[in-house]
Amino acid sequence: MAEKKPTMAQRRGMQPATALWKMYDPANAEFAFKATDARQARAWQRRTRKALIEVIGFHDSPKAAPAPGKLESVDKGDYVRNKILIRTAENTTMPVYMLLPKRTPRPMPVVLALHGHGYGVKDIVGLWEDGNERNKPDGYHKDFAVALCRRGFAVAAPEISCFGERHTDFSYLNTTIGQGPPDTCTHTAMLAFHLGKSVVGLRTRDAMALVDYLETRNDVDTARLGAMGISGGGMHTFFSTCLDERIKACVVSGYYSSFKSSILAMSHCACNFVPGLHRFGEMHDLVGLIAPRPMLVEAATYDPIFPIAAVRRGVARARKVYELFGAEKKLETDYFEGRHQISGARAYDFLWEKLAY
């Protein structure tokens, strides 16, 4: 007798995600945005920002003075590119490129430029992976740190944890017997999860330490501070702006959509995940931590990992949050034809309009 095949319902029941999705309930999350007026919204912000810092972790790490060390300085004609090394926590140092336009009056408005996955920060400051100079934008990042600098901003572009010079050294492994080195992002994320924390916590902590350092400089004005990033850098920008009110405007490129239809729906790097993030609902709920500050969402129509339909739905929900603050015009979008990449068609002017006052 032929084996009887399970029904569709039975097959679904065998899939572990079926039961987990039944538990996914962002509308009833503990910290979902349910304010009905601006006063309630501000109280929610204070309570939720504190809880989010605790959940993502690492913000309680012992602090250390930035104590910057200058590594190099390159004159690029219309701007200077300096490379420095700052301490962001007791056991953590971070390389940062500072791009300083020559013609902008001091102190200058300043933007954090946060790169995504790839070979690291060099890919946004006009350098090839081997360190050679590049004079024509390349790749999905399109040298956006350089573009921001040429728009008139001082730009602080850090090497984000797990990329470039901040890869983990796995030379202790014996590859000849099959001890394969893991991807640095995955390894760091798993280690962070084991400690009950997240890579998002590491990166946002580093960004806040970078802002602390910028506040010590007399050539930049952190009262006019912005942030911009794409993909993993978009994630970094989104969460950093949620947590650090010193960021006055942001551009989130190739990230903002919804957890359900992007991060949780398809293959994404482990660095995107935070244990316990379900307590905060969906992305549009977290937008309540950014509003009413200006925010621009860049999204490509053929981005395979952040589907445009999910972006549009997420923006529509975010608009309702901004409307509660009477700030609906401060949430803007740049929907453009293309795949996963920087647009810039609106971004640089958007930040200049919001910060160069």
C-alpha positions as CSV (number, residue, x, y, z in Angstrom):
1,M,0.0,0.0,0.0
2,A,1.4,3.4,-1.0
3,E,2.4,5.7,1.8
4,K,-0.3,8.2,2.5
5,K,1.0,11.8,2.0
6,P,0.2,14.3,4.7
7,T,-2.2,17.1,3.9
8,M,-1.2,20.7,3.4
9,A,-2.3,21.6,6.9
10,Q,-0.3,18.7,8.3
11,R,2.8,19.7,6.4
12,R,2.5,23.2,7.7
13,G,2.2,21.9,11.2
14,M,5.5,20.1,10.8
15,Q,7.3,23.3,10.0
16,P,8.7,25.0,13.1
17,A,8.0,28.5,11.8
18,T,4.2,27.7,11.8
19,A,4.0,27.7,15.5
20,L,6.4,30.6,15.9
21,W,4.4,32.8,13.6
22,K,1.3,32.1,15.8
23,M,3.3,33.7,18.6
24,Y,4.2,36.8,16.5
25,D,1.9,39.5,17.7
26,P,3.4,43.0,17.3
27,A,0.0,44.8,17.8
28,N,-0.1,43.6,21.3
29,A,3.6,43.9,22.1
30,E,4.5,45.4,25.5
31,F,6.1,48.5,24.0
32,A,4.0,48.9,20.8
33,F,3.3,52.5,20.1
34,K,-0.3,53.1,21.3
35,A,-0.1,56.8,22.3
36,T,-3.2,58.9,21.4
37,D,-1.6,62.3,21.9
38,A,1.8,63.9,22.0
39,R,2.0,63.9,25.8
40,Q,1.4,60.2,25.9
41,A,3.9,59.7,23.1
42,R,6.7,61.5,25.0
43,A,6.1,59.5,28.1
44,W,6.2,56.3,25.9
45,Q,9.5,57.5,24.4
46,R,11.1,57.8,27.7
47,R,10.0,54.4,28.9
48,T,10.6,52.6,25.7
49,R,14.0,54.1,24.9
50,K,15.2,52.9,28.3
51,A,13.8,49.4,27.8
52,L,15.3,49.1,24.2
53,I,18.8,50.0,25.5
54,E,18.5,47.2,28.1
55,V,17.3,44.7,25.5
56,I,19.9,45.3,22.8
57,G,22.7,45.3,25.4
58,F,26.2,46.5,25.7
59,H,25.3,50.1,26.6
60,D,26.2,49.3,30.2
61,S,29.8,48.4,29.2
62,P,32.5,50.4,31.1
63,K,33.1,53.6,29.3
64,A,36.5,54.9,28.3
65,A,37.7,58.4,27.2
66,P,37.8,58.5,23.3
67,A,41.5,59.5,23.4
68,P,41.8,59.8,19.6
69,G,45.0,58.9,17.8
70,K,45.5,60.3,14.3
71,L,46.6,57.6,11.8
72,E,46.8,59.5,8.5
73,S,45.8,62.7,6.7
74,V,45.1,62.9,3.0
75,D,44.4,66.2,1.1
76,K,41.8,65.5,-1.6
77,G,41.7,68.9,-3.0
78,D,38.3,70.2,-1.9
79,Y,38.3,68.3,1.4
80,V,40.7,66.6,3.8
81,R,40.4,62.9,4.8
82,N,41.8,62.1,8.2
83,K,41.8,58.7,9.8
84,I,41.7,58.4,13.5
85,L,41.4,55.7,16.1
86,I,39.0,56.2,19.1
87,R,38.2,54.1,22.1
88,T,34.5,53.4,22.4
89,A,34.5,51.1,25.4
90,E,37.0,49.6,27.9
91,N,38.1,46.9,25.5
92,T,37.0,48.3,22.1
93,T,38.7,50.7,19.6
94,M,37.2,51.9,16.4
95,P,38.9,53.4,13.3
96,V,37.0,56.5,12.0
97,Y,37.5,58.5,8.8
98,M,36.8,62.2,9.3
99,L,36.1,64.0,6.0
100,L,36.3,67.8,6.3
101,P,35.3,70.1,3.5
102,K,37.6,73.1,3.1
103,R,35.0,75.7,2.3
104,T,32.3,75.2,4.9
105,P,32.5,77.7,7.7
106,R,33.5,76.3,11.1
107,P,31.9,74.8,13.2
108,M,30.4,72.6,10.5
109,P,27.2,70.5,10.5
110,V,28.2,66.9,10.8
111,V,26.8,63.6,9.7
112,L,27.5,60.0,10.8
113,A,28.0,58.0,7.6
114,L,27.3,54.3,8.4
115,H,28.3,51.7,5.8
116,G,26.6,48.4,5.1
117,H,27.9,44.9,4.4
118,G,30.9,44.7,2.1
119,Y,34.6,45.4,2.6
120,G,34.0,48.1,5.2
121,V,34.2,51.8,5.6
122,K,36.7,52.3,2.8
123,D,33.8,51.6,0.4
124,I,32.1,54.9,1.3
125,V,35.1,57.2,1.6
126,G,36.6,56.8,-1.9
127,L,39.0,53.9,-1.3
128,W,39.2,50.4,-2.9
129,E,39.5,47.4,-0.6
130,D,43.3,47.4,-1.1
131,G,43.5,51.0,0.1
132,N,44.1,52.6,-3.3
133,E,42.3,55.9,-4.0
134,R,39.1,55.9,-6.1
135,N,37.9,59.0,-7.9
136,K,34.6,57.6,-9.3
137,P,31.8,56.2,-7.1
138,D,31.4,52.5,-7.2
139,G,29.1,49.8,-5.8
140,Y,25.9,50.0,-4.0
141,H,27.3,52.5,-1.5
142,K,28.2,55.0,-4.2
143,D,30.8,56.7,-2.0
144,F,28.0,58.5,-0.1
145,A,30.4,59.7,2.6
146,V,32.3,61.7,0.0
147,A,29.0,63.0,-1.5
148,L,27.9,64.2,1.9
149,C,31.3,66.0,2.4
150,R,31.1,67.6,-1.0
151,R,27.6,68.8,0.0
152,G,29.2,70.7,2.8
153,F,29.1,68.4,5.8
154,A,31.9,67.2,8.1
155,V,31.5,63.5,7.9
156,A,32.4,60.9,10.5
157,A,32.6,57.5,8.9
158,P,33.4,54.7,11.4
159,E,34.5,51.1,10.6
160,I,31.5,49.3,11.9
161,S,31.9,46.3,14.1
162,C,32.6,43.1,12.1
163,F,33.8,44.7,8.9
164,G,37.1,45.8,7.4
165,E,39.8,46.2,10.0
166,R,37.3,45.0,12.6
167,H,37.1,41.4,11.4
168,T,37.7,38.8,14.0
169,D,41.0,36.9,13.8
170,F,40.2,33.2,13.5
171,S,43.8,32.1,12.9
172,Y,43.7,29.8,15.9
173,L,41.5,27.4,14.0
174,N,43.0,24.3,12.3
175,T,41.5,24.6,8.9
176,T,43.4,21.5,7.7
177,I,41.2,19.3,9.8
178,G,38.0,21.1,8.9
179,Q,37.8,23.9,11.5
180,G,36.2,26.4,9.2
181,P,36.3,30.1,10.2
182,P,32.8,31.6,10.6
183,D,31.7,34.8,9.1
184,T,32.6,37.6,11.6
185,C,29.1,39.0,11.7
186,T,27.6,35.6,12.4
187,H,30.2,34.7,15.0
188,T,29.9,38.0,16.8
189,A,26.1,37.8,16.7
190,M,26.1,34.3,18.2
191,L,28.5,35.3,20.9
192,A,26.4,38.4,21.7
193,F,23.2,36.2,21.8
194,H,25.0,33.8,24.2
195,L,25.6,36.8,26.5
196,G,22.0,37.9,26.1
197,K,22.8,40.9,24.0
198,S,23.1,41.8,20.3
199,V,25.4,43.3,17.6
200,V,22.9,46.1,17.3
201,G,23.8,46.9,20.9
202,L,27.5,46.9,20.0
203,R,27.1,49.2,17.0
204,T,24.8,51.7,18.6
205,R,27.1,51.9,21.6
206,D,30.0,52.6,19.3
207,A,28.0,55.3,17.5
208,M,27.1,57.1,20.7
209,A,30.7,57.0,21.8
210,L,31.6,58.5,18.4
211,V,29.1,61.4,19.0
212,D,30.7,61.8,22.5
213,Y,34.0,62.3,20.7
214,L,32.6,64.7,18.1
215,E,31.3,66.8,21.0
216,T,34.9,67.4,22.0
217,R,35.9,69.0,18.6
218,N,35.6,72.7,18.0
219,D,35.4,72.4,14.2
220,V,32.0,70.5,14.1
221,D,28.6,71.4,15.6
222,T,26.9,68.4,17.1
223,A,23.8,70.5,17.6
224,R,23.5,70.0,13.9
225,L,24.1,66.3,13.8
226,G,22.7,63.9,11.2
227,A,23.1,60.2,10.3
228,M,22.8,58.3,7.1
229,G,23.3,54.6,6.2
230,I,22.3,51.9,3.9
231,S,21.4,48.2,4.4
232,G,23.2,47.2,7.6
233,G,24.2,50.9,7.9
234,G,20.5,51.7,7.5
235,M,19.8,49.4,10.4
236,H,22.6,51.1,12.3
237,T,21.2,54.6,11.5
238,F,17.6,53.6,12.4
239,F,18.5,52.2,15.9
240,S,21.1,54.8,16.6
241,T,18.6,57.6,15.9
242,C,16.0,55.8,18.1
243,L,18.4,55.8,21.0
244,D,20.4,59.0,20.6
245,E,18.4,62.2,20.6
246,R,21.5,64.1,19.7
247,I,20.9,62.9,16.1
248,K,18.6,65.6,14.7
249,A,17.8,64.1,11.3
250,C,18.4,60.8,9.6
251,V,18.4,59.1,6.2
252,V,17.6,55.4,6.4
253,S,18.4,53.7,3.0
254,G,17.7,50.1,2.0
255,Y,16.4,49.0,5.4
256,Y,13.2,50.5,6.7
257,S,10.2,48.2,5.9
258,S,8.9,45.7,8.5
259,F,10.5,42.9,10.4
260,K,7.8,40.4,9.3
261,S,8.2,41.1,5.6
262,S,11.9,41.5,5.4
263,I,14.2,40.6,8.3
264,L,12.1,37.6,9.4
265,A,10.9,36.6,5.9
266,M,14.1,35.8,4.1
267,S,17.9,35.3,4.4
268,H,19.5,38.2,6.4
269,C,22.7,38.5,8.3
270,A,22.5,37.4,11.9
271,C,23.7,40.9,12.9
272,N,20.1,42.2,12.2
273,F,18.6,40.2,15.1
274,V,17.9,41.1,18.7
275,P,16.6,38.6,21.2
276,G,13.5,40.0,22.7
277,L,12.9,42.7,20.1
278,H,9.3,41.3,19.8
279,R,8.5,43.4,22.9
280,F,8.7,46.5,20.8
281,G,6.2,45.6,18.1
282,E,7.1,46.4,14.5
283,M,9.5,48.9,12.8
284,H,6.7,51.5,12.6
285,D,6.3,51.3,16.4
286,L,10.0,52.1,16.9
287,V,9.6,55.1,14.6
288,G,7.9,56.6,17.6
289,L,11.4,56.9,19.1
290,I,12.5,59.0,16.1
291,A,9.5,61.3,15.6
292,P,9.2,64.2,15.4
293,R,12.8,64.5,14.1
294,P,13.1,64.6,10.3
295,M,13.5,61.2,8.7
296,L,14.0,60.3,5.0
297,V,13.4,56.7,3.8
298,E,15.2,55.7,0.7
299,A,13.9,52.6,-1.0
300,A,14.5,50.9,-4.4
301,T,11.6,49.4,-6.4
302,Y,13.5,46.2,-7.0
303,D,15.4,45.8,-3.7
304,P,15.2,42.0,-3.2
305,I,15.7,42.0,0.6
306,F,13.6,45.0,1.6
307,P,10.5,44.6,-0.6
308,I,9.0,47.9,-1.8
309,A,5.5,46.9,-0.9
310,A,6.6,46.4,2.7
311,V,8.4,49.7,2.7
312,R,5.3,51.5,1.5
313,R,3.1,49.8,4.2
314,G,5.7,50.6,6.9
315,V,5.9,54.3,5.8
316,A,2.1,54.6,5.9
317,R,2.1,53.3,9.5
318,A,5.0,55.6,10.4
319,R,3.1,58.6,9.0
320,K,0.4,58.0,11.6
321,V,3.0,58.2,14.3
322,Y,4.4,61.5,12.9
323,E,0.9,62.9,12.6
324,L,0.4,62.4,16.3
325,F,3.3,64.8,16.9
326,G,1.9,67.2,14.2
327,A,5.1,66.5,12.2
328,E,3.8,64.5,9.2
329,K,5.8,66.7,6.8
330,K,9.1,65.7,8.5
331,L,8.8,62.1,7.3
332,E,9.9,62.0,3.6
333,T,10.5,59.2,1.1
334,D,12.7,58.7,-2.0
335,Y,11.3,55.7,-3.9
336,F,13.5,55.1,-6.9
337,E,13.8,52.6,-9.7
338,G,16.7,50.2,-9.0
339,R,18.0,47.5,-6.7
340,H,19.7,47.6,-3.3
341,Q,21.7,50.8,-3.4
342,I,22.1,54.4,-2.3
343,S,20.0,56.9,-4.3
344,G,21.1,60.3,-3.0
345,A,18.6,62.1,-5.2
346,R,16.9,63.7,-2.2
347,A,19.1,62.6,0.7
348,Y,22.0,65.1,0.6
349,D,19.7,68.1,0.1
350,F,17.3,66.7,2.8
351,L,20.1,66.7,5.4
352,W,21.4,70.0,4.4
353,E,18.0,71.6,4.7
354,K,17.4,70.1,8.2
355,L,20.9,70.7,9.6
356,A,22.7,73.6,7.8
357,Y,20.8,76.4,9.6
